[in-house]
Amino acid sequence: MKRLIIAAVALLSIGAANGQNYKEDPRYGATPEEREENAKLLSYLKFEMDGKGYDVAAGYIKTLMNSAPSATANIYIYGATVYKNKAAKAKSVEEKRAIVDSVMLIYDRRAQYFGDNPTRGRAYILGQKAREYAALNPMDRDGVKTYYIDALEAGGDKVDPALVLEYFQQLVEDYRSSAVTGEALIGEYNRLTPVLASATDEQKDSFNRLFVTSGAAKSDVLEAMYKERLAKNPNDPKLIAEAYEIMSAAGADTPFYFELAEKHYANDPSPAVALRLASMFERQERYEDALKYLNAMVSSETDPKRKEEFYLRIAASELGLRRGSAAANAARQVIATDPGNGYALMMLAEAYVVGAAACGGFHGQTVYWLAYDQFARARQAFEAAGNEEFVRRVENRMGSCRASFPSFEDGFMYVEGYAEGKSYTVHCGWISGTTTIKSR
């Protein structure tokens, strides 16, 4: 009685959902009688699935796949659930293999009849098929890869980024077990990178982490491979870009990589590449090379904060080259828009210290008064920001400046009415400014 009631309600629901009587819907069968019978079987199937009567449900699924294969996708959704349950209970490898084959057939039939679904069409179905196979038969590595590749190809330009990540994870596992070569893994990384162009930043980061932690992305391995390939095509911009991107992801830091990065920048002078090159040269204290890219970035940058950052780095590199005037000019660019920037004030002070040596004698020593003033302003800025590390650094530099102040005897000889606290204008080459006389 319960089954009859359920069947009757289901038949009414089918008709309402279709906007017509199910007896007139050819998806349910060739004749009105067949359609009514298949509609009943669908209601029975749902009843069994709700009660987890999978053994009985399996019989209905087989019948419906033959008699009404395009009636509803639920036939195949239920079918996958039923046969996955059977696979979990299989008593032998052979039995499980046969059941897994049935699961794959169910997905194929669903793709055949419902592959044009706008949201869960062929690409989605084949993606689910690949996942199911990987879960049910993980030891068949070739089969797992094949099903994932089929799903990715079906997705085309709109492939699911999560599916790409799953596939690449499978490849990484195969590489670690020596089932896939490093070159093959690198090739797939390169092929799939543009596929993830529309993915989230988190998904892209996960993809890159998988590659970098795979073990295949070792700098020496990559370098050897790309040296060989570039020897044949040394000016191929696509190959240069590929090598640069992959070696960047692997954290390469070798002369070959520097050369590669510069070639890539020559082909594609983007800010991102310039920034990486500048950072590499800064780490190596190759400040002249770093400045080439820092100056290129600061001239094209429109964001005020980013511009300040680049000017600070320019000042630091100029100081590394002992070019005080250029360092001071870069620091002043920051101070002009951000007078309380402690780093810029600190670097201006250091630029004065560098420039003091050019004058020597009493006039060179007075430059340290100006430097001391800037260090004092920097200390105030760092104290306000709670930056204790730089407060200590600046205080140490202030002590060094104090030790270089002119002696009272020298000051008395050069300045009439020489006295601590008296205003004094410094003139030393490119350095000038008003300060106060200070004692050691």
Residue, then its C-alpha position, 0 to 999 in steps of 0.5 A: m500500500k505504501r509503495l502504491i501511494i508513493a507511486a501515485v504521488a510521484l506520477l502526479s509530481i512528474g506531470a506537474a514538473n513537466g508542465q504536461n502529462y508524463k504519458e505524452d513525454p517521449r523520454y519516458g517510453a515509446t507508448p503511453e503504457e511504457r511511459e506509465e510503467n517507467a514513471k512508476l519504476l522511477s517512483y519505486l527507485k526513489f523510494e528504495m534510494d530513500g530507504k537505502g534499499y540499494d539491491v532492489a534499486a539496482g534492478y530498477i536502474k538497469t531496467l530504466m537505463n534500457s527503457a527510459p535512458s533520457a527520462t531523468a539524470n537521477i537514474y544515473i545519479y542514483g546508479a553511481t551511488v548504488y554501484k559505489n556501495k556495491a564496490a565497497k562490499a565487493k569480496s574479490v578484486e575481480e568483483k570490484r573491477a566489474i562493479v567499477d566498470s559499471v560505475m564508469l558505464i553509468y557516467d558514460r550513459r549520463a554524459q550521452y543523454f545529459g551532456d548538454n545540461p547547461t550547468r552539469g553537462r559533459a565536462y561536469i559529468l566526466g569530472q565526477k567520473a574521473r574523481e570516482y575512478a580515482a577513489l575506486n581504483p587508485m592503483d590504476r595510475d594510467g586509468v586515473k590520468t586518462y579519465y582526468i585528461d578526458a574531463l579537462e579536455a571536455g571543459g575546454d576554456k571553462v574547465d573547473p580549476a578544482l579539477v585541474l588541481e586534482y589532476f596535477q596532484q595525481l601527477v605529482e604523486d606519480y612523479r614521486s613514485s617514478a611513474v611520471t618523469g620530471e620533464a613530463l610534470i614540468g610540461e603539464y605545469n606549463r600547459l595548465t598554467p594558462v588554463l588557471a588564468s581565471a582561477t582564484d589566487e588561492q587556487k593558483d597558489s595551491f597549484n604553484r605550491l604543488f609544483v614547487t614541493s613536488g621535487a621536480a622543480k629543483s633549480d639544477v634540474l630545471e637549469a640543465m633542462y632549459k639550457e639544453r632546450l635554449a641552446k637549440n632556440p636561444n631567442d625563442p620568446k615563448l620558451i624564454a618566458e616558460a623557463y623564466e616562469i617555471m624557474s621563478a616558481a622553483g625559487a631559482d637564484t643562479p647566474f643562468y636564471f639572472e640571464l634568463a630573467e633579463k632576456h625575458y624582461a627585454n621581450d616583455p618589460s613588465p613591472a612584475v619582472a622588473l621588480r623580481l630582477a631588482s630584488m635579485f640584484e639587491r640581494q647580490e648587492r649588484y646595486e647598479d643593475a638593481l637601479k636599472y629596474l628600480n628607476a624603470m618602475v618608479s617612472s611608470e608607477t602611479d600608486p603613491k605608496r608604491k612609488e615611495e617604496f621604489y624611491l626608498r629602494i633607489a636610495a638604499s641602492e645609491l647608498g650601497l654605491r656610496r653615491g650620497s647626492a643621488a641617495a639624498n635626492a631619492a629620499r627627498q622624493v619620499i619626504a616631500t609627500d611623507p615628511g614623517n617617513g622614518y626610513a626616508l629620513m634615516m637614508l637622507a642622514e646616511a646620504y649626508v654622512v657619505g657626502a661629508a667625506a668629500c669636504g673633509g676638515f671642519h666643513g666636512q665635520t659640520v655635515y654630521w650636525l645635519a645628519y644628526d638632525q635627520f637621524a633625530r627626526a627618524r628616531q621620533a618617527f620610529e618611536a611613534a610607530g613603535n618600531e623599537e628595532f629601528v629606534r635602536r639603530v638610529e640611536n647608534r648612528m646618532g652616537s657615531c655622528r656625535a663622535s664626528f662633530p667638530s671639536f670646540e677648538d676647531g669650531f672656535m677657529y672657524v666660527e666667530g662667536y662659536a657656541e652650542g645651540k647657535s644657528y649655523t648654515v652648512h656648505c659642503g659640496w652638494i650638501s647645504g642646510t641650516t642646523t645648530i652647533k652641537s658639542r661632542 
